Amino acid sequence: MGLRTKQKSAKVIAVDFDGTIVEHRFPNIGPASPGAFMYLCKWKALGIKLILWTMRDGDYLKDAVDWCRKAGLEFDAVNEGIDDRNWTTSNKAYADVYIDDMAIGCPMANPDMVDWYTVGPMVEERLGIQEDKND
């Protein structure tokens, strides 16, 4: 079964690192949150743009980006928006969805990481991603 989005324009998801993609163990990198890479890689394959939106900087940020790259996930932007400067001077990166363990109401698998098996379907519903029954 394939997947498709209802919208033709590329959607953007901004996603935090510690406590979201990985279990919160800063300054170290914790284990991957179950389901995080499955959903993020699926969305990337659908043409959704991904922003790594994290408090990490310097070597800690480089470590996170490298860790994700080694795990097979490449971001379209890191701590900045995608083409935002064409229409705004705001420091906030534009995204259709923001996924962050610190967001009120974000489902958690435990106190240290996001529950991707709940968040993933919520994001897909919001962005209109659905299984294509014709594949």
N, CA, C and O atoms as a GROMACS GRO file, in nm:
protein
  540
    1MET      N    1   0.084  -0.118   0.000
    1MET     CA    2   0.000   0.000   0.000
    1MET      C    3   0.087   0.123   0.000
    1MET      O    4   0.181   0.132   0.079
    2GLY      N    5   0.058   0.217  -0.085
    2GLY     CA    6   0.132   0.342  -0.089
    2GLY      C    7   0.066   0.446  -0.001
    2GLY      O    8  -0.041   0.424   0.056
    3LEU      N    9   0.131   0.559   0.009
    3LEU     CA   10   0.076   0.671   0.085
    3LEU      C   11   0.071   0.792  -0.006
    3LEU      O   12   0.146   0.802  -0.103
    4ARG      N   13  -0.017   0.882   0.027
    4ARG     CA   14  -0.024   1.006  -0.050
    4ARG      C   15  -0.074   1.116   0.042
    4ARG      O   16  -0.130   1.089   0.148
    5THR      N   17  -0.053   1.239   0.000
    5THR     CA   18  -0.107   1.352   0.074
    5THR      C   19  -0.219   1.413  -0.009
    5THR      O   20  -0.219   1.404  -0.131
    6LYS      N   21  -0.315   1.474   0.059
    6LYS     CA   22  -0.426   1.539  -0.009
    6LYS      C   23  -0.379   1.668  -0.077
    6LYS      O   24  -0.430   1.704  -0.184
    7GLN      N   25  -0.284   1.736  -0.016
    7GLN     CA   26  -0.235   1.864  -0.067
    7GLN      C   27  -0.124   1.843  -0.169
    7GLN      O   28  -0.047   1.748  -0.158
    8LYS      N   29  -0.117   1.932  -0.267
    8LYS     CA   30  -0.010   1.925  -0.367
    8LYS      C   31   0.117   1.996  -0.319
    8LYS      O   32   0.227   1.955  -0.356
    9SER      N   33   0.104   2.102  -0.238
    9SER     CA   34   0.221   2.177  -0.193
    9SER      C   35   0.293   2.102  -0.082
    9SER      O   36   0.231   2.029  -0.005
   10ALA      N   37   0.425   2.120  -0.076
   10ALA     CA   38   0.505   2.052   0.026
   10ALA      C   39   0.468   2.103   0.165
   10ALA      O   40   0.457   2.223   0.188
   11LYS      N   41   0.449   2.012   0.254
   11LYS     CA   42   0.422   2.045   0.394
   11LYS      C   43   0.554   2.048   0.468
   11LYS      O   44   0.654   1.993   0.422
   12VAL      N   45   0.554   2.113   0.585
   12VAL     CA   46   0.674   2.127   0.666
   12VAL      C   47   0.644   2.082   0.808
   12VAL      O   48   0.543   2.120   0.867
   13ILE      N   49   0.733   2.000   0.863
   13ILE     CA   50   0.724   1.956   1.002
   13ILE      C   51   0.852   1.999   1.072
   13ILE      O   52   0.962   1.968   1.026
   14ALA      N   53   0.838   2.069   1.184
   14ALA     CA   54   0.952   2.104   1.270
   14ALA      C   55   0.950   2.006   1.387
   14ALA      O   56   0.847   1.989   1.452
   15VAL      N   57   1.064   1.943   1.412
   15VAL     CA   58   1.069   1.839   1.515
   15VAL      C   59   1.188   1.861   1.607
   15VAL      O   60   1.300   1.886   1.562
   16ASP      N   61   1.162   1.852   1.736
   16ASP     CA   62   1.265   1.864   1.838
   16ASP      C   63   1.350   1.737   1.840
   16ASP      O   64   1.311   1.636   1.782
   17PHE      N   65   1.464   1.742   1.906
   17PHE     CA   66   1.553   1.626   1.914
   17PHE      C   67   1.540   1.555   2.048
   17PHE      O   68   1.483   1.446   2.055
   18ASP      N   69   1.594   1.614   2.153
   18ASP     CA   70   1.596   1.550   2.285
   18ASP      C   71   1.455   1.537   2.342
   18ASP      O   72   1.383   1.636   2.355
   19GLY      N   73   1.417   1.415   2.374
   19GLY     CA   74   1.284   1.388   2.427
   19GLY      C   75   1.180   1.367   2.319
   19GLY      O   76   1.066   1.334   2.348
   20THR      N   77   1.220   1.387   2.195
   20THR     CA   78   1.126   1.375   2.084
   20THR      C   79   1.174   1.270   1.984
   20THR      O   80   1.109   1.166   1.969
   21ILE      N   81   1.286   1.294   1.918
   21ILE     CA   82   1.342   1.193   1.828
   21ILE      C   83   1.416   1.087   1.909
   21ILE      O   84   1.414   0.969   1.875
   22VAL      N   85   1.481   1.130   2.016
   22VAL     CA   86   1.554   1.039   2.105
   22VAL      C   87   1.508   1.060   2.248
   22VAL      O   88   1.455   1.166   2.282
   23GLU      N   89   1.530   0.959   2.330
   23GLU     CA   90   1.502   0.971   2.472
   23GLU      C   91   1.590   1.082   2.529
   23GLU      O   92   1.707   1.094   2.492
   24HIS      N   93   1.535   1.162   2.618
   24HIS     CA   94   1.607   1.278   2.671
   24HIS      C   95   1.723   1.233   2.760
   24HIS      O   96   1.703   1.178   2.868
   25ARG      N   97   1.847   1.259   2.713
   25ARG     CA   98   1.968   1.226   2.789
   25ARG      C   99   2.075   1.335   2.770
   25ARG      O  100   2.193   1.309   2.790
   26PHE      N  101   2.033   1.457   2.731
   26PHE     CA  102   2.128   1.565   2.707
   26PHE      C  103   2.223   1.580   2.826
   26PHE      O  104   2.178   1.574   2.941
   27PRO      N  105   2.353   1.599   2.803
   27PRO     CA  106   2.420   1.632   2.677
   27PRO      C  107   2.450   1.509   2.590
   27PRO      O  108   2.498   1.524   2.477
   28ASN      N  109   2.424   1.390   2.641
   28ASN     CA  110   2.442   1.270   2.560
   28ASN      C  111   2.324   1.255   2.466
   28ASN      O  112   2.228   1.332   2.473
   29ILE      N  113   2.330   1.156   2.379
   29ILE     CA  114   2.219   1.124   2.290
   29ILE      C  115   2.160   0.993   2.337
   29ILE      O  116   2.227   0.890   2.339
   30GLY      N  117   2.034   0.997   2.375
   30GLY     CA  118   1.965   0.877   2.422
   30GLY      C  119   1.926   0.787   2.307
   30GLY      O  120   1.950   0.820   2.191
   31PRO      N  121   1.867   0.673   2.339
   31PRO     CA  122   1.820   0.583   2.233
   31PRO      C  123   1.706   0.646   2.155
   31PRO      O  124   1.634   0.731   2.207
   32ALA      N  125   1.690   0.603   2.032
   32ALA     CA  126   1.581   0.654   1.947
   32ALA      C  127   1.446   0.625   2.010
   32ALA      O  128   1.424   0.518   2.066
   33SER      N  129   1.357   0.721   2.002
   33SER     CA  130   1.220   0.700   2.047
   33SER      C  131   1.154   0.601   1.951
   33SER      O  132   1.157   0.621   1.830
   34PRO      N  133   1.093   0.494   2.004
   34PRO     CA  134   1.029   0.396   1.915
   34PRO      C  135   0.930   0.462   1.821
   34PRO      O  136   0.842   0.537   1.863
   35GLY      N  137   0.945   0.433   1.693
   35GLY     CA  138   0.856   0.486   1.590
   35GLY      C  139   0.901   0.617   1.529
   35GLY      O  140   0.851   0.654   1.423
   36ALA      N  141   0.993   0.689   1.593
   36ALA     CA  142   1.032   0.821   1.543
   36ALA      C  143   1.089   0.813   1.401
   36ALA      O  144   1.043   0.886   1.313
   37PHE      N  145   1.186   0.727   1.379
   37PHE     CA  146   1.248   0.720   1.246
   37PHE      C  147   1.153   0.660   1.144
   37PHE      O  148   1.157   0.697   1.026
   38MET      N  149   1.068   0.568   1.186
   38MET     CA  150   0.971   0.511   1.093
   38MET      C  151   0.883   0.622   1.035
   38MET      O  152   0.865   0.632   0.914
   39TYR      N  153   0.827   0.705   1.124
   39TYR     CA  154   0.740   0.813   1.076
   39TYR      C  155   0.818   0.922   1.002
   39TYR      O  156   0.777   0.963   0.894
   40LEU      N  157   0.928   0.968   1.058
   40LEU     CA  158   1.002   1.078   0.995
   40LEU      C  159   1.053   1.038   0.857
   40LEU      O  160   1.045   1.118   0.764
   41CYS      N  161   1.105   0.918   0.843
   41CYS     CA  162   1.154   0.873   0.712
   41CYS      C  163   1.039   0.854   0.613
   41CYS      O  164   1.054   0.882   0.494
   42LYS      N  165   0.924   0.806   0.661
   42LYS     CA  166   0.806   0.791   0.574
   42LYS      C  167   0.763   0.928   0.522
   42LYS      O  168   0.737   0.945   0.403
   43TRP      N  169   0.756   1.025   0.614
   43TRP     CA  170   0.712   1.158   0.573
   43TRP      C  171   0.810   1.222   0.476
   43TRP      O  172   0.770   1.286   0.380
   44LYS      N  173   0.937   1.204   0.502
   44LYS     CA  174   1.041   1.257   0.412
   44LYS      C  175   1.024   1.197   0.272
   44LYS      O  176   1.034   1.268   0.172
   45ALA      N  177   1.000   1.066   0.266
   45ALA     CA  178   0.981   0.998   0.138
   45ALA      C  179   0.858   1.050   0.063
   45ALA      O  180   0.852   1.043  -0.060
   46LEU      N  181   0.761   1.102   0.135
   46LEU     CA  182   0.641   1.160   0.074
   46LEU      C  183   0.664   1.303   0.025
   46LEU      O  184   0.575   1.364  -0.035
   47GLY      N  185   0.783   1.358   0.050
   47GLY     CA  186   0.812   1.493   0.007
   47GLY      C  187   0.786   1.599   0.112
   47GLY      O  188   0.796   1.718   0.085
   48ILE      N  189   0.751   1.556   0.233
   48ILE     CA  190   0.732   1.651   0.341
   48ILE      C  191   0.869   1.702   0.385
   48ILE      O  192   0.963   1.623   0.399
   49LYS      N  193   0.881   1.831   0.405
   49LYS     CA  194   1.007   1.892   0.447
   49LYS      C  195   1.020   1.882   0.599
   49LYS      O  196   0.924   1.907   0.672
   50LEU      N  197   1.138   1.846   0.645
   50LEU     CA  198   1.162   1.830   0.788
   50LEU      C  199   1.265   1.931   0.838
   50LEU      O  200   1.372   1.946   0.779
   51ILE      N  201   1.231   1.998   0.946
   51ILE     CA  202   1.323   2.090   1.013
   51ILE      C  203   1.359   2.030   1.148
   51ILE      O  204   1.271   1.995   1.225
   52LEU      N  205   1.488   2.018   1.177
   52LEU     CA  206   1.531   1.984   1.311
   52LEU      C  207   1.529   2.115   1.389
   52LEU      O  208   1.605   2.207   1.358
   53TRP      N  209   1.442   2.124   1.489
   53TRP     CA  210   1.416   2.247   1.563
   53TRP      C  211   1.449   2.218   1.709
   53TRP      O  212   1.364   2.168   1.783
   54THR      N  213   1.571   2.249   1.752
   54THR     CA  214   1.622   2.205   1.881
   54THR      C  215   1.699   2.315   1.952
   54THR      O  216   1.746   2.410   1.889
   55MET      N  217   1.710   2.303   2.082
   55MET     CA  218   1.791   2.395   2.161
   55MET      C  219   1.940   2.364   2.149
   55MET      O  220   2.024   2.446   2.188
   56ARG      N  221   1.974   2.248   2.097
   56ARG     CA  222   2.116   2.213   2.083
   56ARG      C  223   2.186   2.313   1.991
   56ARG      O  224   2.127   2.364   1.896
   57ASP      N  225   2.311   2.340   2.022
   57ASP     CA  226   2.393   2.423   1.934
   57ASP      C  227   2.537   2.374   1.939
   57ASP      O  228   2.570   2.284   2.016
   58GLY      N  229   2.622   2.434   1.858
   58GLY     CA  230   2.763   2.399   1.855
   58GLY      C  231   2.785   2.251   1.829
   58GLY      O  232   2.718   2.191   1.746
   59ASP      N  233   2.879   2.193   1.902
   59ASP     CA  234   2.912   2.051   1.886
   59ASP      C  235   2.795   1.961   1.921
   59ASP      O  236   2.779   1.855   1.861
   60TYR      N  237   2.712   2.001   2.018
   60TYR     CA  238   2.595   1.920   2.054
   60TYR      C  239   2.496   1.910   1.938
   60TYR      O  240   2.436   1.805   1.914
   61LEU      N  241   2.480   2.020   1.865
   61LEU     CA  242   2.393   2.020   1.748
   61LEU      C  243   2.453   1.934   1.638
   61LEU      O  244   2.383   1.853   1.576
   62LYS      N  245   2.582   1.951   1.612
   62LYS     CA  246   2.649   1.871   1.510
   62LYS      C  247   2.636   1.722   1.542
   62LYS      O  248   2.611   1.642   1.453
   63ASP      N  249   2.651   1.685   1.669
   63ASP     CA  250   2.637   1.545   1.709
   63ASP      C  251   2.497   1.493   1.678
   63ASP      O  252   2.482   1.381   1.629
   64ALA      N  253   2.395   1.572   1.705
   64ALA     CA  254   2.257   1.530   1.679
   64ALA      C  255   2.232   1.513   1.529
   64ALA      O  256   2.172   1.414   1.488
   65VAL      N  257   2.277   1.609   1.449
   65VAL     CA  258   2.259   1.602   1.304
   65VAL      C  259   2.332   1.480   1.248
   65VAL      O  260   2.278   1.405   1.168
   66ASP      N  261   2.457   1.460   1.292
   66ASP     CA  262   2.535   1.344   1.246
   66ASP      C  263   2.470   1.213   1.288
   66ASP      O  264   2.466   1.118   1.210
   67TRP      N  265   2.418   1.207   1.410
   67TRP     CA  266   2.353   1.087   1.461
   67TRP      C  267   2.231   1.052   1.375
   67TRP      O  268   2.211   0.936   1.339
   68CYS      N  269   2.151   1.152   1.343
   68CYS     CA  270   2.033   1.128   1.258
   68CYS      C  271   2.075   1.086   1.117
   68CYS      O  272   2.015   0.996   1.060
   69ARG      N  273   2.175   1.151   1.063
   69ARG     CA  274   2.223   1.117   0.929
   69ARG      C  275   2.269   0.971   0.924
   69ARG      O  276   2.238   0.899   0.829
   70LYS      N  277   2.344   0.928   1.025
   70LYS     CA  278   2.390   0.788   1.030
   70LYS      C  279   2.274   0.692   1.042
   70LYS      O  280   2.283   0.577   0.998
   71ALA      N  281   2.164   0.737   1.102
   71ALA     CA  282   2.044   0.654   1.116
   71ALA      C  283   1.956   0.661   0.992
   71ALA      O  284   1.851   0.596   0.987
   72GLY      N  285   1.997   0.739   0.891
   72GLY     CA  286   1.924   0.745   0.764
   72GLY      C  287   1.828   0.861   0.749
   72GLY      O  288   1.744   0.860   0.659
   73LEU      N  289   1.840   0.961   0.834
   73LEU     CA  290   1.748   1.075   0.828
   73LEU      C  291   1.826   1.204   0.803
   73LEU      O  292   1.912   1.242   0.882
   74GLU      N  293   1.794   1.269   0.693
   74GLU     CA  294   1.856   1.396   0.655
   74GLU      C  295   1.748   1.504   0.663
   74GLU      O  296   1.639   1.488   0.608
   75PHE      N  297   1.779   1.613   0.731
   75PHE     CA  298   1.683   1.722   0.747
   75PHE      C  299   1.697   1.822   0.632
   75PHE      O  300   1.804   1.837   0.574
   76ASP      N  301   1.587   1.890   0.602
   76ASP     CA  302   1.587   1.994   0.499
   76ASP      C  303   1.641   2.125   0.555
   76ASP      O  304   1.689   2.210   0.480
   77ALA      N  305   1.632   2.142   0.686
   77ALA     CA  306   1.685   2.261   0.753
   77ALA      C  307   1.712   2.224   0.899
   77ALA      O  308   1.651   2.133   0.955
   78VAL      N  309   1.805   2.298   0.959
   78VAL     CA  310   1.839   2.276   1.100
   78VAL      C  311   1.835   2.411   1.171
   78VAL      O  312   1.912   2.502   1.139
   79ASN      N  313   1.745   2.423   1.265
   79ASN     CA  314   1.727   2.544   1.346
   79ASN      C  315   1.706   2.669   1.262
   79ASN      O  316   1.747   2.779   1.300
   80GLU      N  317   1.641   2.651   1.148
   80GLU     CA  318   1.600   2.764   1.064
   80GLU      C  319   1.485   2.719   0.976
   80GLU      O  320   1.462   2.599   0.956
   81GLY      N  321   1.413   2.815   0.924
   81GLY     CA  322   1.300   2.782   0.838
   81GLY      C  323   1.344   2.745   0.698
   81GLY      O  324   1.462   2.755   0.663
   82ILE      N  325   1.248   2.702   0.620
   82ILE     CA  326   1.270   2.667   0.480
   82ILE      C  327   1.204   2.774   0.395
   82ILE      O  328   1.081   2.783   0.391
   83ASP      N  329   1.281   2.855   0.329
   83ASP     CA  330   1.232   2.964   0.244
   83ASP      C  331   1.151   3.070   0.320
   83ASP      O  332   1.080   3.149   0.258
   84ASP      N  333   1.161   3.071   0.453
   84ASP     CA  334   1.087   3.170   0.532
   84ASP      C  335   1.129   3.313   0.498
   84ASP      O  336   1.046   3.404   0.498
   85ARG      N  337   1.255   3.332   0.472
   85ARG     CA  338   1.308   3.468   0.450
   85ARG      C  339   1.250   3.533   0.324
   85ARG      O  340   1.268   3.652   0.302
   86ASN      N  341   1.181   3.453   0.242
   86ASN     CA  342   1.114   3.509   0.124
   86ASN      C  343   0.989   3.589   0.161
   86ASN      O  344   0.942   3.670   0.082
   87TRP      N  345   0.936   3.565   0.283
   87TRP     CA  346   0.812   3.632   0.318
   87TRP      C  347   0.803   3.680   0.462
   87TRP      O  348   0.701   3.738   0.500
   88THR      N  349   0.907   3.659   0.545
   88THR     CA  350   0.903   3.710   0.682
   88THR      C  351   1.044   3.734   0.735
   88THR      O  352   1.141   3.676   0.685
   89THR      N  353   1.054   3.818   0.834
   89THR     CA  354   1.182   3.840   0.903
   89THR      C  355   1.179   3.779   1.043
   89THR      O  356   1.272   3.799   1.120
   90SER      N  357   1.074   3.705   1.076
   90SER     CA  358   1.060   3.643   1.206
   90SER      C  359   1.168   3.537   1.228
   90SER      O  360   1.211   3.470   1.134
   91ASN      N  361   1.212   3.521   1.354
   91ASN     CA  362   1.308   3.417   1.388
   91ASN      C  363   1.242   3.279   1.399
   91ASN      O  364   1.311   3.177   1.397
   92LYS      N  365   1.110   3.275   1.412
   92LYS     CA  366   1.041   3.148   1.426
   92LYS      C  367   1.032   3.080   1.290
   92LYS      O  368   0.989   3.140   1.192
   93ALA      N  369   1.074   2.953   1.285
   93ALA     CA  370   1.063   2.877   1.161
   93ALA      C  371   0.917   2.841   1.137
   93ALA      O  372   0.847   2.796   1.228
   94TYR      N  373   0.871   2.862   1.014
   94TYR     CA  374   0.735   2.823   0.980
   94TYR      C  375   0.729   2.672   0.962
   94TYR      O  376   0.818   2.612   0.900
   95ALA      N  377   0.625   2.610   1.016
   95ALA     CA  378   0.595   2.469   0.992
   95ALA      C  379   0.445   2.449   1.000
   95ALA      O  380   0.374   2.524   1.068
   96ASP      N  381   0.397   2.347   0.931
   96ASP     CA  382   0.257   2.310   0.940
   96ASP      C  383   0.229   2.238   1.072
   96ASP      O  384   0.118   2.245   1.125
   97VAL      N  385   0.332   2.169   1.124
   97VAL     CA  386   0.322   2.094   1.248
   97VAL      C  387   0.454   2.107   1.323
   97VAL      O  388   0.561   2.104   1.262
   98TYR      N  389   0.446   2.122   1.456
   98TYR     CA  390   0.564   2.122   1.542
   98TYR      C  391   0.549   2.004   1.638
   98TYR      O  392   0.447   1.990   1.705
   99ILE      N  393   0.652   1.920   1.644
   99ILE     CA  394   0.649   1.805   1.734
   99ILE      C  395   0.758   1.825   1.838
   99ILE      O  396   0.876   1.833   1.805
  100ASP      N  397   0.718   1.833   1.965
  100ASP     CA  398   0.812   1.864   2.073
  100ASP      C  399   0.760   1.803   2.203
  100ASP      O  400   0.643   1.818   2.238
  101ASP      N  401   0.849   1.734   2.274
  101ASP     CA  402   0.810   1.673   2.401
  101ASP      C  403   0.762   1.775   2.503
  101ASP      O  404   0.690   1.740   2.596
  102MET      N  405   0.800   1.898   2.488
  102MET     CA  406   0.762   2.002   2.584
  102MET      C  407   0.629   2.070   2.550
  102MET      O  408   0.582   2.154   2.625
  103ALA      N  409   0.569   2.033   2.437
  103ALA     CA  410   0.441   2.092   2.399
  103ALA      C  411   0.330   2.036   2.487
  103ALA      O  412   0.322   1.915   2.509
  104ILE      N  413   0.246   2.122   2.536
  104ILE     CA  414   0.133   2.079   2.619
  104ILE      C  415   0.045   1.987   2.536
  104ILE      O  416   0.007   2.020   2.423
  105GLY      N  417   0.014   1.872   2.593
  105GLY     CA  418  -0.072   1.777   2.524
  105GLY      C  419   0.000   1.678   2.435
  105GLY      O  420  -0.064   1.589   2.380
  106CYS      N  421   0.131   1.692   2.420
  106CYS     CA  422   0.205   1.598   2.335
  106CYS      C  423   0.205   1.462   2.405
  106CYS      O  424   0.254   1.451   2.518
  107PRO      N  425   0.154   1.358   2.341
  107PRO     CA  426   0.151   1.226   2.404
  107PRO      C  427   0.292   1.173   2.429
  107PRO      O  428   0.378   1.177   2.342
  108MET      N  429   0.313   1.125   2.550
  108MET     CA  430   0.446   1.076   2.591
  108MET      C  431   0.441   0.926   2.616
  108MET      O  432   0.346   0.874   2.674
  109ALA      N  433   0.548   0.855   2.571
  109ALA     CA  434   0.560   0.712   2.597
  109ALA      C  435   0.607   0.690   2.740
  109ALA      O  436   0.569   0.593   2.805
  110ASN      N  437   0.688   0.781   2.789
  110ASN     CA  438   0.733   0.786   2.928
  110ASN      C  439   0.775   0.930   2.952
  110ASN      O  440   0.765   1.011   2.859
  111PRO      N  441   0.821   0.967   3.070
  111PRO     CA  442   0.854   1.109   3.092
  111PRO      C  443   0.969   1.161   3.004
  111PRO      O  444   0.990   1.282   2.997
  112ASP      N  445   1.043   1.072   2.939
  112ASP     CA  446   1.162   1.115   2.865
  112ASP      C  447   1.152   1.107   2.713
  112ASP      O  448   1.250   1.134   2.645
  113MET      N  449   1.035   1.069   2.658
  113MET     CA  450   1.024   1.065   2.512
  113MET      C  451   0.880   1.063   2.463
  113MET      O  452   0.788   1.017   2.531
  114VAL      N  453   0.864   1.117   2.343
  114VAL     CA  454   0.735   1.126   2.276
  114VAL      C  455   0.685   0.986   2.238
  114VAL      O  456   0.764   0.898   2.204
  115ASP      N  457   0.554   0.969   2.244
  115ASP     CA  458   0.489   0.845   2.198
  115ASP      C  459   0.457   0.862   2.049
  115ASP      O  460   0.351   0.913   2.013
  116TRP      N  461   0.548   0.817   1.965
  116TRP     CA  462   0.533   0.832   1.821
  116TRP      C  463   0.418   0.750   1.764
  116TRP      O  464   0.363   0.786   1.659
  117TYR      N  465   0.380   0.642   1.830
  117TYR     CA  466   0.269   0.560   1.778
  117TYR      C  467   0.134   0.629   1.800
  117TYR      O  468   0.033   0.588   1.741
  118THR      N  469   0.132   0.732   1.882
  118THR     CA  470   0.014   0.817   1.896
  118THR      C  471   0.030   0.944   1.814
  118THR      O  472  -0.062   0.986   1.744
  119VAL      N  473   0.148   1.006   1.822
  119VAL     CA  474   0.174   1.131   1.751
  119VAL      C  475   0.171   1.111   1.599
  119VAL      O  476   0.114   1.193   1.527
  120GLY      N  477   0.233   1.004   1.550
  120GLY     CA  478   0.240   0.981   1.406
  120GLY      C  479   0.104   0.985   1.338
  120GLY      O  480   0.086   1.062   1.243
  121PRO      N  481   0.007   0.906   1.384
  121PRO     CA  482  -0.126   0.912   1.322
  121PRO      C  483  -0.194   1.048   1.337
  121PRO      O  484  -0.268   1.090   1.248
  122MET      N  485  -0.168   1.118   1.448
  122MET     CA  486  -0.226   1.251   1.466
  122MET      C  487  -0.173   1.348   1.360
  122MET      O  488  -0.249   1.425   1.301
  123VAL      N  489  -0.042   1.342   1.335
  123VAL     CA  490   0.020   1.429   1.235
  123VAL      C  491  -0.033   1.393   1.096
  123VAL      O  492  -0.066   1.481   1.017
  124GLU      N  493  -0.042   1.264   1.068
  124GLU     CA  494  -0.090   1.222   0.936
  124GLU      C  495  -0.234   1.266   0.912
  124GLU      O  496  -0.269   1.305   0.801
  125GLU      N  497  -0.315   1.260   1.014
  125GLU     CA  498  -0.453   1.309   1.000
  125GLU      C  499  -0.455   1.459   0.973
  125GLU      O  500  -0.527   1.507   0.886
  126ARG      N  501  -0.375   1.533   1.049
  126ARG     CA  502  -0.372   1.679   1.033
  126ARG      C  503  -0.322   1.719   0.894
  126ARG      O  504  -0.373   1.815   0.835
  127LEU      N  505  -0.222   1.646   0.840
  127LEU     CA  506  -0.165   1.681   0.710
  127LEU      C  507  -0.238   1.614   0.594
  127LEU      O  508  -0.204   1.637   0.478
  128GLY      N  509  -0.336   1.530   0.623
  128GLY     CA  510  -0.412   1.465   0.516
  128GLY      C  511  -0.336   1.350   0.451
  128GLY      O  512  -0.358   1.318   0.335
  129ILE      N  513  -0.246   1.288   0.527
  129ILE     CA  514  -0.174   1.172   0.474
  129ILE      C  515  -0.260   1.050   0.498
  129ILE      O  516  -0.306   1.026   0.610
  130GLN      N  517  -0.282   0.973   0.393
  130GLN     CA  518  -0.365   0.854   0.407
  130GLN      C  519  -0.312   0.743   0.318
  130GLN      O  520  -0.244   0.769   0.218
  131GLU      N  521  -0.344   0.621   0.354
  131GLU     CA  522  -0.303   0.508   0.273
  131GLU      C  523  -0.377   0.515   0.140
  131GLU      O  524  -0.497   0.543   0.136
  132ASP      N  525  -0.305   0.489   0.034
  132ASP     CA  526  -0.365   0.485  -0.099
  132ASP      C  527  -0.407   0.341  -0.126
  132ASP      O  528  -0.322   0.254  -0.147
  133LYS      N  529  -0.535   0.316  -0.124
  133LYS     CA  530  -0.588   0.181  -0.137
  133LYS      C  531  -0.569   0.124  -0.278
  133LYS      O  532  -0.591   0.005  -0.300
  134ASN      N  533  -0.527   0.209  -0.374
  134ASN     CA  534  -0.509   0.164  -0.512
  134ASN      C  535  -0.372   0.103  -0.537
  134ASN      O  536  -0.348   0.046  -0.644
  135ASP      N  537  -0.279   0.113  -0.440
  135ASP     CA  538  -0.145   0.056  -0.459
  135ASP      C  539  -0.141  -0.089  -0.420
  135ASP      O  540  -0.037  -0.153  -0.430
   0.00000   0.00000   0.00000
